[in-house]
Amino acid sequence: MKKYTVFLFLFLFASLVAEAQNKKALQSPVIVEKADSISASLGKLPPSGRKIDTVKVEVPNIYVWKITPRLGERIFIPRDSAVIDFHKSMLVDGKGVAIGYLGNVGSPLQSKIFFERPEPSRFIFQDPVRAWRKGPEDQIFYNTKVPYSEIKYQSGGGGESAENRFQGEISMNMGKKLNVGFDFDYIYSRGFYNSLSNKGVSYDLYASYIGDKYKMHAYFQNNNFTIIENGGISDTLYISNPDHPNVVNNGNFKGSSLDIPTRMQDTWNRLRGRNLYVTNRYDLGDDTETYPVNDSVMGTRKKKDYVSLASVIFTTHYTDQRRRFNSNYSNIANVYTPQLWNGEKGWTTLSDPKYEANIDDYMSYYSFKNTLALAMNEGFRKWTKFGLTAFIEHDLRKYSMPFLGIEESGTMYGLPGASMKESEYSLLVGGVLTKEKGKFLRYRATAEKDLHNSDYRLEGEITTRLNFRNKDFSVKANAYIKNISPSFFQNNFSSKYWNWKDMGLKDTRRVYIGGEIIFPELSFSQTRISGGVENITGLIYYNQEKRIAQSNEEIQVIALRLDQNFRSGIFHWDNQAVYQYTKSEEALPLPQWSLYSNIYLTTKLAKVLTLQLGADAYIHAKYHMPGYEPLTMQFYNQQDMKLGEFPVVSAYLNLHLKYTRFFVMMYNIAEGMGNGQSFSLYRYPVNPRVLKLGISWQFNN
């Protein structure tokens, strides 16, 4: 209770300070209609998503953008100043319509919506924590006339189950062209279930230089995650049917989530990594012109609305990622059986593991990537209605994994800490055709081919506006064809218990077409419809035995999504609905339908304090919900039971006063109701009912 009292006091203090801040700081009017408010002056910027490098635009006091990692093109986005739904932005569930995770903030997660899942990376062990670490494409760059800083803090539960997250960022300009910044993210979740906690520390330094002819973005990021693993609860009956005799007869179970036995303890995964990224762009051509000052004197000035003929781009990206799996659990041999893939013999069950000592398995990945590109810029002549970029990219990769020796008898051997190393490289050539100017038609097409491997990609996107009865519809269509070779750690894996080498996995081919329609906003409604169809050949997945496998059939996935928001006065009702069809429940299980609904009231108090009071719920259909395996750090397709149709309902209060945002919510108020199948993943229940708090405090002075 003391913690909550201090938290409320901090919010009130922050509100007073925000009220007293320098009036010369950004004074942007609030757009209450929907989550991401943005200064009205940002209307002077190009629309969100447009890549700009050579066109001068009038800008507000502070604006932000992301970049395309290969070419460093700027994509302007709204600055994070959400007036409503602040609680949602701080929750794991808020990262999508349906999210599966271990229960804690900062734990491994996977979207249950297929088209929201990113492709597997070269270091697949980082993929489950992708949401908690940033790459160059995720970094937000600033340009601000006044120093900008923000701190965020969220908390839930207390004592042995407390979870906390602290985020801080500071950014400032050194002149009109150079900006530097630093941000920090600390997560510590003790967990509501035994031996299930995690800690994450990540930080990054970034800088941007936006000159008339030269532009640069630099980024250094370091991440450090420790995940205490329990393998899930030992029996789902503790959640779905606590009155079952198997549960009642367990004298150690007193009803608390911490009393539920788990599959393992004293086991953990550690992940370390860093990124060093620099992209440079230099515009060719002369942007100055001479003009007569008087009859005898000539002056020099910048050309009006000048667009350079071409630009040279050079990007360097170094990354290294490491993973160590340890366990001192005395009964770990009851959890894992030694398994070996031995070529034509297939999978073999062995009597002994690879070594006798406690588990100590280390894997690493290093990549040094360089890209050189030449771009012909759109609009450098009146007749050039498109931009064209050609690039070449070299990527040197090195891998390390535990040593695996196989004797003639078929047994395996190794030493804890011993490793073997492999290396490979790729050489990509490709081009990008774009049209980013114009109101009614924009497009972007990319083609690339790996000259050393079998990978290739063809991707395209086109956006237009249609007018019907003086109302504008935004219509977008996108498609791709991809051929993706399996990564090293998909073809090879080595640990104390499970081992495979040179699995001979084939390429995965993906063909997709989809689109989106955004309907005109009405006084009472906002509507967006999107969807797509994808055919996948050679899908790589982890099967019921938790081992890697590849589908021999072509799998089709169909998805339709509706975003429908209603409002009347202070009453709002926001909805997201997703329908999914999968041809193979074994290789790619998906919930047929998923829903998110948010009902709330929003109003202003004393003309300065925005209040949002409401309740939201997440629910999806029953299906063979994936499990999570700590040994491989991958999600696998279990076939033992279907789970779902349990609503995760929360009641919340959001407050917004100038530069300060605050929320308080009661999470999972439906605990113990419905069908009792409150699982986020197989064997990983949703957290019990808990009070959560969060605050964001921005400084612009």
Phi, psi and omega in degrees: 000325179298322181298317181292324177297315178297322181297315178295322178297319179298320179296315180296320179295317179297324180295319179294319179295319180298323179296328185267003183293161182306124182292346179280350177292173185305124181242069185271134176296151184267130173259110189274345190309315184204162201323302190270093177285156184207148180304138180300332180292345177291348174298342178284343177280161173299157179303151179304135179099349181276134179271127184226134174220335186238359180261127179276135179227152175284133189234158178278186182295328179215132177212162187224160178203162167250176180229156169280127191295331183280316187249353177069025178286141182276137177237105182289137182226160174293142175286144181292102175213046185302126178277323179240166179060029178298324180299325182291324182291345183257002184252151175296318180300331183286358181279000178180179178290324180214116182237134173254127180208174188283347178124333184259153165297131181090001181272164176304142181216161176212134175289139176274358175262115191301316185286357173266355182274129175286162176295150175300138180274178178289335176244087192295343182288340176277344185299318180297338179252020181304326182291343185254001177230157184245145168251177180304326181289345181264342185293135177260126178256148186240155162223119187218141178280342177232149178304139182239137175212156180208140171237143177229142177216136174224150184214148177210141179068197181191171178062232184288350184240014185294143171231137184221147174217130178237130178231138178220146179211144175221138181215140180208150176268144171245081190093185184283338191254331187255130176231140175230152181203167180212136172223157190220140181222119180237126180237132173219111180239119181277337172088152180261001179231153187301137176055039178224090179218166179204153178223137179223135175230121176220147178210159177209149173249137181216158180208152175218145176230117182243092178262181180293323182239333182247135179226141184217142171230129180231149188204127173234128184226140178229134179228149184211113182236138171235122183241112175280123189257140172238358178071008183091169180287154186290330183213128181292346181296335179298336179256312187282330182209075184294349178268002180295144181305325179298331179274314183298324183284354176275103185293343180277348181270115181253006179107345180277148178298331180287347178274347184288125179293148181240168186287334181203168176207173181053041182225140183206155171247136174241133179235132177230148178189164177208156175229135172234119190223133175218129174236137182236142178221125179237126180273126178276154179108167182258118181264015179245161177215156178263152178212152181283123174281316172209195185295337186239354185238133176250141179245170179238138179212164177288141177291139180284133178055041183284135172234124183292154179298314185208165179224144174255132185235134174225124184235135176237133180220115175249133177220142169224137183227138183226147179221134176231130179247123181232150174206132173248014182291124186292335182256023183297334179293340176279347180266319185242137174253133180301126181229141181222130170270120186235063175059235183295338179286344180074209182281134179233134175269125183255161180276334184232146176287180185291328176210166187267337183292170176301153184300128175209088185244129185237135179222147181212162181213132177232140179220133174234110190242134177230135182232130175241130184221150174235124185242129168270120191276139178296131174089008179289340167229157183299331183272352179272092184269013180210163173248150182222127182233134173244141182217158172226137187223129178245132182230115176261124185237141176229140184232151174219137176212164182304143181297138179231117175245139181238121179277166180299332180286351180097357177278162182242157180213159180181177179232139177297131180092339178285146185219162172233150189240147176223160177216157177203171175213162174230150177228104184261139168234147182187181180211159179228127176248124185224153166224106186249359178253154180107150184271326192257346181210124174221148180207164177208126179230136182230137175227136179210150180218133175274114183287342182260337181235183185269003183289141170205159181215140169230118183227143179212149178213137179225136181231138178215169176238134177244143181248127178224115181054048178063023175240136182268129172255135173262125183235131179228139174232142178215154183204159174203157169231125183229139170240115190239121177281150179295146180283166181302317184279355167276320180281339185222136176207136182220129178208183180296324188250317184247134183214136168210149183216134180051060182295339180075030178296144181269171178293153174257129178248131182233129178234123188224146169216136182199184181189180184208141175234125175252115184279157179302140179286131178254171182295338184237000190206147168229133186225135173220133178238133178217162180182175180188164178229133179225137173250129185237126176246129179078038180297131177263131183209176176249124191274191183298331177279002178072015179255158182291146181209168179222134181285139178266356182249163174278126183253129177253135177237131177237135179220139173230138181228138176237124170252113185229116179245135177242152174207148176209105184066236180271356182270133179226145176218105182255138184222144172226126181230135181231129172251136179226141173235133175233137182285334183235107177288337181283314184273331184215074178288135180218146174291134183296324177220147177221139184228143168228131180225138185224113179249128184203163172247139177224137181203173177250139176248130181056024175068002182231334184258115178272128182242134174231122182233124183188193178215143177228164185212142173243137178203148176214169184290159173290138175197176179285085184299133181297157170254176179233131182249115181298328184297319179259348186057038181232156175271133184239162185262097177278153180236014185284321184203153175265139181227151179145191180061029173246123182278131171264103188251137179224142173254140189214162172225123176249138176232141180223123178225107181051253185262011184240132176235145184212142173220152171223134184213153171255111186272139175059055180288348179270011181305134179086356180257180175064215184275359177077002182269060183273073179244138173271321170223165178302125182073000178242099184286160170294146179300148177296173178303131185206148176273129179239146180226152177202151179216145173229133185226113182257145176237132178227067179204000000 
